[in-house]
């Protein structure tokens, strides 16, 4: 006992010496760096009396994308409703690459440039996302808006490839992960340890459930502990299961082809479930597989005639995420 006490006292003394030698560590312990917000001058007018203004924000993600935007953007820049619109816009554009329900870890960071609309009457609205560079779970993800020659606004990654992939990152819009893929988990209904071969998304009853890829419906109906379940067969020996549903999409039947993103049912708590959530399961050649390891192949590349224009626009947007010029107005400046 005395030996353990002596070791503990030596550890405490050594820690105090380190903090004394490095006061910055003591000051920064448990403290996150605040987000940097840069508001640029109004750039140009739009039809209907609206003006466009660009804003860049850089910071560290909080527990969710919504909380991160709420921390970075005060109501004077975007109100709560407009921040939610922006969050859904980001989640939609990144749905092939980032599952915001499970993809945010301590230390994940973001750099974002977006436009807002300013009205003559003082009204402020979210406009569109121009660029986002994210560090998520050690992986770099980037998207950039491009004003195509035909007038459309399209998005590409940093290499000029389409954002669309063969598989969505999640079957529901960003929600909370209540239980992850695990070799052993204590089942809340059966009260015993058992393998958990999927991902559980806690969501409100009735939340739409989407198939993550093109496929053929194999099963629609009751499946024991899964409750109401839909099973879809995809290419390359991949099968996905969507369990504990409250309802199926009317008309959904086996052997029906469904495109990526098609709504196949709604979140519920049927079967062996203690509350509303979606049980999402992925099997490759019959073997349960962690959905995080789905292939992330590149999308279709931009047309060669547009590549130079895209690269120029990408560099301009990257410049807005670097140190702001003297003409910018920093929202963090006292």
C-alpha positions as CSV (number, residue, x, y, z in Angstrom):
1,X,0.0,0.0,0.0
2,X,2.8,2.4,0.9
3,X,4.6,1.6,-2.3
4,X,1.5,2.4,-4.4
5,X,1.0,5.7,-2.5
6,X,4.6,6.6,-3.1
7,X,4.3,5.9,-6.8
8,X,1.1,8.0,-7.0
9,X,2.8,11.0,-5.3
10,X,5.8,10.8,-7.6
11,X,3.4,10.8,-10.6
12,X,1.5,13.8,-9.3
13,X,4.8,15.7,-8.7
14,X,6.1,14.9,-12.2
15,X,2.9,16.1,-13.8
16,X,3.1,19.4,-11.9
17,X,6.6,19.9,-13.1
18,X,5.5,19.3,-16.7
19,X,2.7,21.8,-16.4
20,X,5.0,24.3,-14.8
21,X,7.5,24.0,-17.6
22,X,4.8,24.2,-20.3
23,X,2.1,26.6,-19.0
24,X,0.4,26.6,-22.4
25,X,-0.6,22.9,-21.9
26,X,-2.1,23.7,-18.5
27,X,-4.1,26.6,-20.0
28,X,-5.3,24.6,-23.1
29,X,-6.2,21.4,-21.2
30,X,-9.8,20.6,-21.8
31,X,-10.3,23.8,-23.9
32,X,-11.2,23.8,-27.6
33,X,-10.0,26.6,-29.9
34,X,-13.0,28.8,-30.9
35,X,-14.1,28.7,-34.5
36,X,-12.8,31.4,-36.8
37,X,-15.4,33.2,-38.7
38,X,-14.6,35.6,-41.6
39,X,-17.3,37.8,-43.1
40,X,-16.4,39.1,-46.5
41,X,-17.8,42.4,-48.0
42,X,-21.1,42.2,-50.0
43,X,-20.1,41.0,-53.4
44,X,-22.9,41.3,-55.9
45,X,-26.6,41.8,-56.3
46,X,-29.2,39.2,-57.2
47,X,-32.6,39.5,-58.8
48,X,-35.4,40.4,-56.3
49,X,-33.4,42.8,-54.2
50,X,-31.2,40.3,-52.5
51,X,-27.4,40.8,-52.0
52,X,-24.9,38.0,-51.8
53,X,-22.2,37.8,-49.1
54,X,-19.6,35.1,-48.5
55,X,-18.6,33.8,-45.1
56,X,-15.9,31.3,-44.2
57,X,-15.7,29.3,-41.0
58,X,-12.9,27.1,-39.6
59,X,-13.0,25.1,-36.5
60,X,-13.2,21.8,-34.7
61,X,-16.4,19.7,-34.9
62,X,-18.6,19.3,-31.9
63,X,-20.8,16.2,-31.3
64,X,-22.9,17.0,-34.4
65,X,-22.8,19.2,-37.5
66,X,-25.7,21.2,-36.1
67,X,-24.0,21.9,-32.8
68,X,-20.8,22.9,-34.7
69,X,-22.7,25.5,-36.8
70,X,-24.6,26.8,-33.8
71,X,-21.3,27.4,-32.0
72,X,-19.6,29.1,-35.0
73,X,-22.4,31.2,-36.4
74,X,-24.3,33.6,-34.1
75,X,-27.9,34.7,-34.9
76,X,-26.5,37.9,-36.3
77,X,-25.0,35.9,-39.2
78,X,-27.6,33.1,-39.5
79,X,-30.6,32.4,-37.3
80,X,-31.4,28.9,-35.9
81,X,-33.7,28.0,-38.8
82,X,-31.1,29.0,-41.5
83,X,-28.3,27.1,-39.7
84,X,-30.5,24.0,-39.8
85,X,-31.0,24.5,-43.5
86,X,-27.3,24.7,-44.0
87,X,-26.7,21.6,-41.9
88,X,-29.1,19.6,-44.0
89,X,-27.6,21.0,-47.2
90,X,-24.1,19.9,-46.1
91,X,-25.3,16.4,-45.0
92,X,-27.1,16.0,-48.3
93,X,-24.1,16.9,-50.4
94,X,-21.7,14.7,-48.3
95,X,-24.1,11.8,-47.9
96,X,-21.9,9.5,-50.1
97,X,-18.7,10.2,-48.1
98,X,-19.6,11.1,-44.5
99,X,-22.1,9.6,-42.1
100,X,-22.4,12.4,-39.6
101,X,-24.1,10.1,-37.1
102,X,-20.9,8.1,-36.5
103,X,-18.2,10.0,-38.4
104,X,-17.3,12.8,-35.9
105,X,-14.5,12.2,-33.5
106,X,-12.5,14.4,-31.1
107,X,-10.1,16.4,-33.2
108,X,-12.2,16.3,-36.5
109,X,-12.1,19.7,-38.2
110,X,-13.9,21.7,-40.9
111,X,-13.3,24.6,-43.2
112,X,-16.4,25.9,-44.9
113,X,-17.3,28.7,-47.3
114,X,-20.9,29.6,-47.9
115,X,-23.1,32.4,-49.2
116,X,-25.9,34.1,-47.5
117,X,-28.6,36.4,-48.9
118,X,-29.2,39.9,-47.5
119,X,-32.5,41.6,-48.1
120,X,-33.2,45.4,-48.1
121,X,-35.5,44.8,-45.1
122,X,-32.7,43.2,-43.1
123,X,-33.8,39.6,-43.7
124,X,-31.0,37.1,-43.8
125,X,-31.2,33.7,-45.5
126,X,-28.7,30.8,-46.1
127,X,-27.8,30.7,-49.8
128,X,-25.6,27.8,-50.8
129,X,-22.5,25.9,-49.8
130,X,-19.5,26.9,-51.9
131,X,-16.8,24.7,-50.5
132,X,-16.0,22.4,-47.5
133,X,-12.8,20.7,-46.5
134,X,-13.2,18.2,-43.7
135,X,-10.9,16.0,-41.6
136,X,-13.2,13.2,-40.4
137,X,-11.8,10.1,-38.6
138,X,-8.4,10.8,-40.1
139,X,-9.8,11.0,-43.6
140,X,-9.7,14.1,-45.8
141,X,-13.0,15.0,-47.6
142,X,-13.5,18.0,-49.8
143,X,-16.3,19.4,-52.0
144,X,-16.4,22.5,-54.2
145,X,-19.2,24.2,-56.1
146,X,-18.8,24.8,-59.8
147,X,-20.8,27.2,-61.9
148,X,-21.2,25.1,-65.0
149,X,-21.4,26.7,-68.5
150,X,-25.1,25.7,-68.8
151,X,-25.9,27.7,-65.6
152,X,-26.2,24.7,-63.3
153,X,-24.4,24.6,-59.9
154,X,-22.7,21.2,-59.5
155,X,-20.3,19.9,-56.9
156,X,-17.1,17.9,-57.3
157,X,-14.3,16.7,-55.0
158,X,-10.8,18.2,-55.0
159,X,-9.8,16.1,-58.0
160,X,-12.8,17.2,-60.1
161,X,-14.8,14.0,-59.6
162,X,-18.6,13.8,-59.0
163,X,-19.7,13.4,-55.4
164,X,-22.0,10.5,-56.3
165,X,-20.8,7.1,-55.3
166,X,-22.2,3.6,-55.6
167,X,-23.2,3.5,-51.9
168,X,-24.6,6.1,-49.5
169,X,-22.8,6.4,-46.2
170,X,-26.0,5.9,-44.2
171,X,-29.6,4.7,-44.8
172,X,-31.1,7.6,-42.8
173,X,-30.4,11.3,-42.7
174,X,-27.9,12.2,-40.0
175,X,-29.1,10.8,-36.7
176,X,-27.6,9.4,-33.6
177,X,-25.8,6.0,-33.5
178,X,-27.2,4.1,-30.5
179,X,-25.2,0.9,-31.1
180,X,-22.4,0.1,-33.5
181,X,-21.1,-3.1,-35.1
182,X,-19.7,-5.3,-32.4
183,X,-18.5,-8.9,-31.9
184,X,-20.2,-8.9,-28.5
185,X,-23.0,-6.6,-27.1
186,X,-25.4,-6.9,-24.2
187,X,-28.8,-7.2,-25.7
188,X,-31.3,-4.8,-23.9
189,X,-34.3,-7.1,-24.5
190,X,-32.8,-10.6,-24.2
191,X,-30.5,-9.5,-21.3
192,X,-27.6,-11.5,-22.5
193,X,-24.4,-11.0,-24.5
194,X,-24.6,-11.6,-28.2
195,X,-23.0,-10.6,-31.4
196,X,-24.4,-7.3,-32.9
197,X,-24.1,-7.6,-36.7
198,X,-25.1,-4.1,-37.7
199,X,-25.5,-0.4,-36.9
200,X,-28.4,1.0,-34.9
201,X,-29.6,4.5,-35.7
202,X,-31.7,6.1,-33.0
203,X,-34.3,8.3,-34.8
204,X,-37.9,9.5,-34.4
205,X,-40.6,7.1,-35.4
206,X,-41.6,7.6,-39.0
207,X,-38.2,8.9,-40.1
208,X,-37.7,7.8,-43.8
209,X,-35.4,4.9,-44.4
210,X,-33.5,4.8,-47.8
211,X,-31.7,2.0,-49.6
212,X,-28.0,2.8,-49.8
213,X,-27.5,1.6,-53.3
214,X,-29.3,0.3,-56.4
215,X,-30.7,-3.2,-55.9
216,X,-33.4,-5.8,-56.0
217,X,-35.8,-6.2,-53.0
218,X,-35.5,-9.8,-51.7
219,X,-37.7,-9.7,-48.6
220,X,-40.5,-7.4,-47.2
221,X,-42.2,-8.6,-44.1
222,X,-41.9,-9.7,-40.5
223,X,-38.5,-11.4,-39.7
224,X,-38.5,-12.4,-36.0
225,X,-36.3,-10.2,-33.8
226,X,-35.8,-7.8,-36.7
227,X,-39.5,-7.0,-36.7
228,X,-40.7,-5.5,-39.9
229,X,-37.7,-5.8,-42.2
230,X,-36.7,-5.1,-45.8
231,X,-33.8,-7.0,-47.4
232,X,-32.2,-5.7,-50.6
233,X,-29.6,-7.5,-52.8
234,X,-27.0,-5.3,-54.5
235,X,-24.1,-6.0,-56.9
236,X,-20.9,-7.9,-55.9
237,X,-22.6,-10.2,-53.4
238,X,-23.8,-7.4,-51.1
239,X,-27.0,-7.6,-49.2
240,X,-28.5,-4.9,-46.9
241,X,-31.1,-5.3,-44.2
242,X,-33.3,-2.6,-42.6
243,X,-35.0,-3.8,-39.4
244,X,-37.4,-2.7,-36.7
245,X,-39.5,-0.7,-39.2
246,X,-42.8,0.8,-38.3
247,X,-44.1,0.5,-41.9
248,X,-43.1,-0.3,-45.4
249,X,-43.4,2.0,-48.4
250,X,-46.8,1.1,-50.1
251,X,-46.3,-1.1,-53.1
252,X,-42.9,-2.4,-52.1
253,X,-42.7,-6.1,-53.0
254,X,-40.0,-8.7,-53.5
255,X,-38.2,-8.8,-56.9
256,X,-38.8,-5.0,-57.3
257,X,-35.8,-2.9,-58.5
258,X,-35.1,0.1,-56.2
259,X,-32.7,2.9,-57.0
260,X,-30.2,4.3,-54.6
261,X,-31.9,6.6,-52.0
262,X,-35.4,5.2,-52.6
263,X,-37.5,5.3,-49.5
264,X,-38.4,1.7,-48.5
265,X,-39.9,2.2,-45.1
266,X,-40.0,4.2,-41.8
267,X,-38.2,3.9,-38.5
268,X,-40.0,2.1,-35.8
269,X,-39.6,-0.3,-32.9
270,X,-41.0,-3.6,-34.1
271,X,-39.4,-6.9,-33.1
272,X,-36.9,-7.0,-30.3
273,X,-36.4,-3.3,-29.8
274,X,-36.6,-1.2,-26.7
275,X,-37.3,2.1,-28.6
276,X,-37.5,3.5,-32.1
277,X,-34.4,3.0,-34.1
278,X,-33.3,1.5,-37.4
279,X,-31.2,-1.6,-37.4
280,X,-29.0,-1.5,-40.5
281,X,-27.1,-4.6,-41.5
282,X,-24.7,-5.3,-44.4
283,X,-23.6,-8.7,-45.6
284,X,-20.9,-9.5,-48.2
285,X,-21.2,-13.0,-49.6
286,X,-23.2,-13.9,-46.6
287,X,-20.8,-12.6,-44.0
288,X,-21.8,-9.7,-41.7
289,X,-19.6,-6.7,-42.4
290,X,-19.0,-3.4,-40.7
291,X,-20.7,-0.8,-43.0
292,X,-17.8,1.5,-42.5
293,X,-15.7,-0.6,-44.8
294,X,-17.9,-0.2,-47.8
295,X,-15.8,0.7,-50.9
296,X,-15.4,4.4,-51.6
297,X,-14.6,4.5,-55.3
298,X,-14.2,7.8,-57.1
299,X,-17.1,9.4,-58.9
300,X,-17.4,10.4,-62.6
301,X,-14.7,13.0,-63.5
302,X,-15.6,16.4,-64.7
303,X,-15.7,17.0,-68.5
304,X,-12.3,17.9,-69.8
305,X,-13.6,21.1,-71.4
306,X,-14.6,22.3,-67.9
307,X,-11.6,21.1,-65.9
308,X,-9.5,24.2,-66.2
309,X,-12.4,26.5,-65.2
310,X,-13.1,24.2,-62.2
311,X,-9.5,24.2,-61.0
312,X,-9.4,28.0,-61.1
313,X,-12.7,28.3,-59.2
314,X,-11.4,25.6,-56.7
315,X,-8.3,27.7,-56.0
316,X,-10.3,30.8,-55.4
317,X,-12.5,29.0,-52.9
318,X,-9.5,27.6,-51.2
319,X,-8.1,31.1,-50.9
320,X,-11.2,32.1,-48.9
321,X,-10.5,29.3,-46.4
322,X,-6.9,30.5,-45.9
323,X,-5.9,33.5,-43.9
324,X,-8.4,36.2,-44.6
325,X,-7.3,39.3,-46.6
326,X,-7.3,42.8,-45.0
327,X,-10.6,43.6,-46.6
328,X,-12.4,40.8,-44.7
329,X,-14.3,41.4,-41.5
330,X,-13.5,38.8,-38.8
331,X,-16.4,37.9,-36.6
332,X,-14.0,36.9,-33.9
333,X,-12.3,40.3,-33.7
334,X,-13.2,42.2,-30.5
